[in-house]
Structure formats: C-alpha cells, structure tokens
Amino acid sequence: MAGNLPVPYKQPIYLPIGCKVKIVGKLSASAASFQVEFYSGTTEDSNIAFRFLVIPDGYVTMNSYEEGEWKQEEQLRFMPFSKGQPFDLQFVMMPDKYQVIVNGKPSFQFEHRLPLQTVQMFGIEGDVKLYEVTYYS
C-alpha cells in the first residue's frame, strides 16, 4: 500500500520466519509518541506479542502484553527517530526474535515471548503520518 494511510492503522497479517513488515512514514513536528503492535489475535484486546513504542523526546520501549498484564519492559535511550522527519522502519521476523531496522540500520532486537505463529494482526497508532506499509514474505 502506498499513499496517506489512516492512523490508527490495523491489518490482519501472517508472519512466517524471514518475512518483513516495512513502514514508511513521518513523525509529526509535535509528536508525543507512536507505536507498532503485533497482536496474537484479531482484536485489540488480544495478547500483544510485540509492542514497539517510540517516545521521540528520548527513548524506545519494547514489551509484550499477556493475559491482561504488561510484561517486563525493555527501555532503550537510543533514539533514531526525529520529530518532523521521515523514517523507514522494518521489522524482520527471525526464528528467535524481531529484528528492528530504522533507516537502513539494525537498531533494536526483541526476543519472542509469544510464538511468532500466533500473530494475526498488527497496528500502528500515534503522532505519525503513514505513507507506506508493505509486507514481504
């Protein structure tokens, strides 16, 4: 898909090992946050296998949500995103983790806490303009 996409954005998805999800967008100039979530189900109250949350003023958090509880959050002070700037964000599905690539550079990793094959939907929310969401198998 290409163009100005709606936010929040939700899409059913199947994620075999080796596939990629590519998101091209731009943070708003006053962005407080944006997030990408991979759901283990088809509704927003499903478990979340992976939540990638960007707080442009300083950090990225990664986490999972299982059976009504957020698990141990991983917070990183590395910030490859800038307010008002475009970005190319890719999630690569590895056998044991999600590899996160920002603007062509491997930037983050998140080990699977829920099996990858349980992911059925992903979503994007927050202060972001979406130009493209592409799935590569």
N, CA, C and O of each residue as an XYZ file, in Angstrom:
548
protein
N       0.835     -1.183      0.000
C       0.000      0.000      0.000
C       0.878      1.244      0.000
O       1.940      1.255      0.623
N       0.462      2.247     -0.664
C       1.222      3.498     -0.672
C       0.251      4.670     -0.634
O      -0.906      4.540     -1.033
N       0.722      5.799     -0.159
C      -0.115      6.986     -0.059
C      -0.283      7.405      1.385
O       0.450      6.944      2.260
N      -1.236      8.267      1.635
C      -1.527      8.667      3.007
C      -2.497      7.655      3.599
O      -3.661      7.597      3.203
N      -2.025      6.870      4.535
C      -2.820      5.805      5.131
C      -3.452      6.278      6.436
O      -2.920      7.172      7.095
N      -4.581      5.686      6.812
C      -5.250      6.103      8.047
C      -4.464      5.702      9.294
O      -3.805      4.662      9.322
N      -4.547      6.537     10.313
C      -3.969      6.232     11.620
C      -5.075      6.471     12.637
O      -5.619      7.575     12.659
N      -5.445      5.516     13.477
C      -4.775      4.233     13.636
C      -4.961      3.326     12.420
O      -5.949      3.412     11.691
N      -3.974      2.458     12.235
C      -3.930      1.542     11.107
C      -3.941      0.128     11.672
O      -3.131     -0.188     12.543
N      -4.829     -0.718     11.203
C      -4.905     -2.118     11.629
C      -4.966     -2.992     10.387
O      -5.610     -2.644      9.397
N      -4.278     -4.147     10.456
C      -4.233     -5.028      9.295
C      -4.049     -6.473      9.755
O      -3.176     -6.741     10.581
N      -4.854     -7.417      9.239
C      -4.569     -8.828      9.507
C      -3.227     -9.191      8.873
O      -2.848     -8.634      7.843
N      -2.517    -10.125      9.495
C      -1.194    -10.461      8.981
C      -0.819    -11.882      9.377
O      -1.267    -12.401     10.400
N       0.011    -12.496      8.547
C       0.618    -13.791      8.837
C       2.120    -13.572      8.768
O       2.611    -13.004      7.792
N       2.867    -14.012      9.789
C       4.292    -13.698      9.880
C       5.169    -14.947      9.921
O       5.546    -15.391     11.006
N       5.501    -15.521      8.775
C       6.459    -16.624      8.798
C       7.870    -16.097      9.070
O       8.160    -14.921      8.848
N       8.722    -16.967      9.545
C      10.121    -16.593      9.768
C      10.709    -16.096      8.456
O      10.494    -16.693      7.401
N      11.452    -14.998      8.531
C      12.099    -14.416      7.364
C      11.318    -13.304      6.697
O      11.873    -12.569      5.881
N      10.043    -13.163      7.021
C       9.277    -12.095      6.378
C       9.612    -10.745      7.006
O      10.210    -10.674      8.080
N       9.214     -9.672      6.311
C       9.459     -8.303      6.772
C       8.171     -7.508      6.690
O       7.341     -7.717      5.806
N       8.027     -6.592      7.631
C       6.987     -5.576      7.561
C       7.718     -4.243      7.476
O       8.514     -3.907      8.353
N       7.449     -3.485      6.419
C       8.108     -2.195      6.207
C       7.080     -1.082      6.362
O       5.993     -1.129      5.787
N       7.454     -0.078      7.156
C       6.593      1.075      7.399
C       7.371      2.329      7.031
O       8.447      2.582      7.573
N       6.828      3.107      6.114
C       7.437      4.386      5.749
C       6.481      5.471      6.209
O       5.295      5.457      5.879
N       7.009      6.403      6.967
C       6.163      7.458      7.495
C       6.965      8.660      7.926
O       8.146      8.798      7.608
N       6.295      9.524      8.659
C       6.925     10.751      9.146
C       6.304     11.093     10.490
O       5.082     11.106     10.635
N       7.159     11.372     11.473
C       6.660     11.830     12.764
C       6.153     13.251     12.627
O       6.735     14.057     11.900
N       5.073     13.560     13.321
C       4.610     14.945     13.311
C       5.623     15.808     14.059
O       6.396     15.303     14.873
N       5.615     17.092     13.783
C       6.572     18.011     14.412
C       6.375     18.095     15.921
O       7.301     18.446     16.651
N       5.182     17.776     16.386
C       4.900     17.830     17.824
C       4.642     16.437     18.403
O       3.962     16.305     19.420
N       5.179     15.410     17.765
C       4.901     14.024     18.151
C       5.226     13.742     19.616
O       6.320     14.042     20.094
N       4.258     13.161     20.316
C       4.484     12.698     21.688
C       4.894     11.228     21.683
O       5.719     10.808     22.494
N       4.308     10.435     20.755
C       4.642      9.014     20.672
C       4.004      8.396     19.433
O       3.077      8.946     18.839
N       4.535      7.234     19.067
C       3.827      6.358     18.139
C       4.227      4.936     18.457
O       5.278      4.692     19.048
N       3.375      3.988     18.058
C       3.644      2.598     18.389
C       3.204      1.678     17.270
O       2.300      1.978     16.489
N       3.891      0.536     17.228
C       3.537     -0.557     16.336
C       3.308     -1.765     17.235
O       4.130     -2.069     18.100
N       2.186     -2.450     17.027
C       1.868     -3.607     17.853
C       1.533     -4.806     16.974
O       0.821     -4.688     15.977
N       2.063     -5.959     17.366
C       1.781     -7.230     16.713
C       0.912     -8.048     17.671
O       1.378     -8.494     18.720
N      -0.356     -8.240     17.297
C      -1.345     -8.873     18.160
C      -1.421    -10.382     17.922
O      -1.363    -10.845     16.783
N      -1.552    -11.140     19.015
C      -1.773    -12.588     18.934
C      -3.272    -12.859     18.926
O      -3.801    -13.542     19.803
N      -3.926    -12.325     17.946
C      -5.369    -12.449     17.804
C      -5.853    -11.401     16.831
O      -5.056    -10.682     16.228
N      -7.155    -11.316     16.682
C      -7.709    -10.408     15.676
C      -8.442     -9.216     16.273
O      -9.081     -8.453     15.547
N      -8.356     -9.049     17.587
C      -8.998     -7.904     18.229
C      -7.982     -7.154     19.085
O      -6.941     -7.698     19.455
N      -8.297     -5.906     19.390
C      -7.375     -5.076     20.161
C      -7.217     -5.529     21.606
O      -6.275     -5.104     22.276
N      -8.116     -6.385     22.108
C      -7.946     -6.897     23.467
C      -7.192     -8.228     23.488
O      -7.115     -8.878     24.531
N      -6.639     -8.635     22.351
C      -5.818     -9.842     22.270
C      -4.477     -9.608     22.960
O      -4.092     -8.471     23.235
N      -3.775    -10.706     23.233
C      -2.399    -10.577     23.695
C      -1.602     -9.810     22.651
O      -1.920     -9.859     21.463
N      -0.574     -9.104     23.088
C       0.309     -8.379     22.176
C       1.673     -9.056     22.231
O       2.366     -8.990     23.246
N       2.052     -9.702     21.138
C       3.325    -10.408     21.087
C       4.505     -9.442     21.128
O       5.553     -9.754     21.693
N       4.325     -8.260     20.521
C       5.407     -7.273     20.482
C       4.817     -5.884     20.336
O       4.042     -5.611     19.419
N       5.198     -5.013     21.255
C       4.828     -3.594     21.173
C       6.118     -2.785     21.079
O       6.988     -2.876     21.944
N       6.223     -1.997     20.019
C       7.369     -1.117     19.777
C       6.851      0.304     19.923
O       6.105      0.790     19.073
N       7.247      0.968     21.000
C       6.735      2.295     21.336
C       7.868      3.310     21.276
O       8.893      3.152     21.938
N       7.673      4.352     20.478
C       8.674      5.411     20.310
C       8.193      6.663     21.035
O       7.098      7.161     20.775
N       9.017      7.163     21.940
C       8.798      8.447     22.613
C       9.900      9.363     22.078
O      11.020      9.323     22.588
N       9.616     10.185     21.068
C      10.672     10.935     20.374
C      11.532     11.827     21.267
O      12.647     12.183     20.886
N      11.038     12.188     22.435
C      11.836     13.033     23.323
C      12.891     12.257     24.095
O      13.544     12.819     24.975
N      13.074     10.967     23.783
C      14.156     10.326     24.496
C      14.328      8.836     24.494
O      15.441      8.374     24.745
N      13.291      8.029     24.223
C      13.537      6.602     24.341
C      12.547      5.776     23.525
O      11.535      6.271     23.028
N      12.890      4.488     23.410
C      12.058      3.478     22.770
C      11.796      2.406     23.818
O      12.707      2.022     24.552
N      10.559      1.918     23.896
C      10.285      0.779     24.762
C       9.759     -0.371     23.919
O       9.103     -0.172     22.896
N      10.064     -1.571     24.376
C       9.586     -2.787     23.736
C       9.004     -3.665     24.833
O       9.563     -3.765     25.925
N       7.873     -4.302     24.531
C       7.213     -5.085     25.563
C       6.228     -6.053     24.926
O       6.000     -6.029     23.716
N       5.649     -6.905     25.764
C       4.551     -7.789     25.361
C       3.454     -7.693     26.417
O       3.696     -7.310     27.562
N       2.250     -8.048     26.001
C       1.071     -7.987     26.868
C       0.425     -9.354     26.822
O      -0.032     -9.801     25.769
N       0.387    -10.027     27.981
C      -0.113    -11.394     28.020
C      -1.130    -11.571     29.136
O      -0.875    -11.226     30.289
N      -2.281    -12.110     28.777
C      -3.329    -12.427     29.743
C      -3.642    -11.257     30.668
O      -3.774    -11.428     31.880
N      -3.760    -10.059     30.079
C      -4.175     -8.891     30.833
C      -3.077     -8.144     31.565
O      -3.364     -7.225     32.331
N      -1.817     -8.521     31.343
C      -0.709     -7.863     32.043
C       0.433     -7.526     31.095
O       0.805     -8.327     30.237
N       0.987     -6.314     31.267
C       2.218     -5.960     30.569
C       3.364     -6.696     31.243
O       3.396     -6.812     32.468
N       4.289     -7.184     30.465
C       5.438     -7.921     30.993
C       6.608     -6.959     31.200
O       6.430     -5.741     31.200
N       7.802     -7.518     31.375
C       8.991     -6.701     31.652
C       9.317     -5.817     30.446
O       9.617     -6.311     29.359
N       9.254     -4.514     30.658
C       9.534     -3.549     29.596
C      11.035     -3.426     29.364
O      11.828     -3.396     30.305
N      11.403     -3.357     28.097
C      12.787     -3.060     27.731
C      12.806     -1.623     27.238
O      12.150     -1.293     26.250
N      13.559     -0.765     27.924
C      13.619      0.650     27.572
C      15.030      0.986     27.104
O      16.012      0.662     27.771
N      15.115      1.636     25.954
C      16.414      1.978     25.375
C      16.469      3.468     25.116
O      15.518      4.054     24.599
N      17.568      4.072     25.471
C      17.729      5.522     25.316
C      18.193      5.915     23.912
O      18.289      7.104     23.611
N      18.478      4.949     23.062
C      18.879      5.219     21.682
C      17.656      5.707     20.904
O      16.608      5.061     20.930
N      17.784      6.847     20.210
C      16.636      7.423     19.506
C      16.974      7.725     18.045
O      17.531      8.782     17.747
N      16.642      6.806     17.129
C      16.912      7.040     15.707
C      15.793      7.800     14.987
O      15.871      8.002     13.775
N      14.765      8.220     15.708
C      13.643      8.955     15.120
C      13.725     10.420     15.525
O      14.147     10.738     16.637
N      13.319     11.321     14.616
C      13.306     12.756     14.912
C      11.946     13.333     14.547
O      11.360     12.975     13.525
N      11.456     14.226     15.389
C      10.181     14.890     15.118
C      10.236     15.620     13.781
O      11.227     16.275     13.459
N       9.167     15.500     13.012
C       9.068     16.187     11.734
C       9.868     15.559     10.612
O       9.907     16.095      9.505
N      10.514     14.419     10.882
C      11.374     13.782      9.882
C      10.788     12.450      9.410
O      10.149     11.737     10.183
N      11.013     12.121      8.131
C      10.554     10.834      7.619
C      11.403      9.688      8.178
O      12.529      9.890      8.632
N      10.835      8.494      8.133
C      11.567      7.306      8.579
C      11.167      6.108      7.736
O      10.097      6.076      7.127
N      12.054      5.127      7.718
C      11.836      3.823      7.103
C      12.058      2.815      8.229
O      13.182      2.650      8.705
N      11.002      2.149      8.648
C      11.040      1.232      9.786
C      10.706     -0.167      9.288
O       9.676     -0.376      8.647
N      11.585     -1.130      9.585
C      11.349     -2.504      9.148
C      11.421     -3.445     10.337
O      12.270     -3.302     11.218
N      10.514     -4.410     10.343
C      10.521     -5.480     11.329
C      10.803     -6.770     10.570
O      10.044     -7.141      9.674
N      11.883     -7.454     10.920
C      12.254     -8.709     10.275
C      11.984     -9.834     11.271
O      12.450     -9.787     12.410
N      11.236    -10.839     10.841
C      10.873    -11.946     11.717
C      11.962    -13.011     11.687
O      12.121    -13.720     10.694
N      12.703    -13.115     12.771
C      13.778    -14.090     12.913
C      13.247    -15.280     13.724
O      12.199    -15.167     14.360
N      13.957    -16.424     13.710
C      13.460    -17.584     14.462
C      13.271    -17.320     15.959
O      12.360    -17.875     16.575
N      14.123    -16.480     16.545
C      14.081    -16.267     17.994
C      13.757    -14.838     18.412
O      13.627    -14.559     19.604
N      13.625    -13.926     17.445
C      13.433    -12.514     17.803
C      12.867    -11.718     16.638
O      12.794    -12.191     15.503
N      12.471    -10.497     16.959
C      12.145     -9.479     15.966
C      13.400     -8.625     15.804
O      13.954     -8.153     16.797
N      13.848     -8.425     14.592
C      14.957     -7.515     14.301
C      14.325     -6.232     13.785
O      13.533     -6.261     12.843
N      14.673     -5.104     14.400
C      14.091     -3.820     14.023
C      15.161     -2.978     13.337
O      16.224     -2.721     13.901
N      14.863     -2.553     12.112
C      15.799     -1.774     11.302
C      15.187     -0.397     11.085
O      14.055     -0.275     10.618
N      15.947      0.636     11.431
C      15.469      2.009     11.277
C      16.380      2.735     10.298
O      17.588      2.833     10.514
N      15.792      3.242      9.222
C      16.530      3.972      8.188
C      17.747      3.191      7.695
O      18.832      3.743      7.516
N      17.534      1.884      7.480
C      18.563      1.024      6.918
C      19.576      0.479      7.904
O      20.474     -0.262      7.503
N      19.465      0.822      9.189
C      20.440      0.368     10.188
C      19.768     -0.531     11.221
O      18.778     -0.134     11.834
N      20.303     -1.757     11.422
C      19.770     -2.590     12.507
C      19.889     -1.827     13.825
O      20.984     -1.418     14.212
N      18.774     -1.640     14.505
C      18.757     -0.758     15.670
C      18.288     -1.420     16.958
O      18.764     -1.065     18.037
N      17.363     -2.379     16.869
C      16.804     -2.999     18.066
C      16.526     -4.475     17.802
O      16.364     -4.897     16.658
N      16.474     -5.255     18.893
C      16.067     -6.653     18.837
C      15.136     -6.919     20.015
O      15.305     -6.362     21.100
N      14.157     -7.776     19.777
C      13.234     -8.146     20.849
C      12.967     -9.640     20.732
O      12.409    -10.102     19.737
N      13.369    -10.394     21.755
C      13.179    -11.841     21.733
C      11.700    -12.186     21.825
O      10.935    -11.540     22.541
N      11.315    -13.223     21.082
C       9.923    -13.673     21.111
C       9.552    -14.109     22.523
O      10.256    -14.906     23.144
N       8.455    -13.584     23.013
C       7.884    -14.024     24.285
C       6.642    -14.864     24.038
O       6.309    -15.747     24.829
N       5.972    -14.587     22.952
C       4.849    -15.391     22.471
C       5.251    -15.925     21.101
O       5.957    -15.237     20.363
N       4.826    -17.126     20.746
C       5.232    -17.696     19.461
C       4.853    -16.790     18.283
O       3.750    -16.245     18.230
N       5.778    -16.644     17.358
C       5.559    -15.803     16.188
C       4.313    -16.232     15.414
O       3.585    -15.390     14.889
N       4.072    -17.533     15.346
C       2.934    -18.038     14.571
C       1.583    -17.659     15.176
O       0.550    -17.858     14.536
N       1.570    -17.118     16.397
C       0.296    -16.680     16.986
C      -0.126    -15.297     16.503
O      -1.283    -14.915     16.680
N       0.786    -14.540     15.896
C       0.468    -13.172     15.467
C      -0.515    -13.219     14.296
O      -0.281    -13.898     13.296
N      -1.630    -12.477     14.444
C      -2.667    -12.462     13.419
C      -3.027    -11.065     12.924
O      -3.723    -10.919     11.919
N      -2.548    -10.027     13.637
C      -2.899     -8.661     13.264
C      -1.797     -7.727     13.747
O      -1.143     -7.986     14.757
N      -1.603     -6.635     13.008
C      -0.712     -5.613     13.538
C      -1.362     -4.256     13.377
O      -2.250     -4.057     12.548
N      -0.888     -3.320     14.203
C      -1.474     -1.994     14.195
C      -0.438     -0.915     14.426
O       0.618     -1.156     15.011
N      -0.758      0.280     13.956
C       0.099      1.456     14.118
C      -0.789      2.576     14.646
O      -1.870      2.825     14.112
N      -0.328      3.247     15.693
C      -1.083      4.347     16.289
C      -0.133      5.465     16.671
O       1.073      5.253     16.799
N      -0.683      6.655     16.850
C       0.097      7.758     17.399
C       0.265      8.925     16.457
O      -0.471      9.083     15.483
N       1.263      9.746     16.776
C       1.509     11.012     16.081
C       2.405     10.800     14.864
O       3.552     11.246     14.828
N       1.859     10.117     13.882
C       2.641      9.734     12.715
C       1.777      9.830     11.462
O       0.572      9.579     11.498
N       2.406     10.192     10.374
C       1.766     10.161      9.058
C       2.331      8.935      8.350
O       3.547      8.769      8.264
N       1.454      8.084      7.847
C       1.882      6.860      7.168
C       1.810      7.035      5.663
O       0.793      7.469      5.122
N       2.904      6.690      4.993
C       2.950      6.743      3.532
C       2.877      5.356      2.905
O       2.318      5.177      1.823
N       3.455      4.369      3.609
C       3.526      3.026      3.025
C       3.623      1.989      4.132
O       4.362      2.163      5.101
N       2.869      0.909      3.976
C       3.009     -0.276      4.817
C       3.075     -1.449      3.853
O       2.131     -1.705      3.105
N       4.194     -2.157      3.875
C       4.424     -3.238      2.924
C       4.839     -4.494      3.669
O       5.571     -4.435      4.657
N       4.366     -5.620      3.183
C       4.675     -6.926      3.755
C       5.472     -7.713      2.722
O       5.046     -7.851      1.575
N       6.629     -8.228      3.130
C       7.463     -9.052      2.246
C       7.605    -10.427      2.864
O       8.030    -10.547      4.013
N       7.251    -11.485      2.110
C       7.419    -12.836      2.654
C       8.662    -13.493      2.102
O       8.963    -14.635      2.451
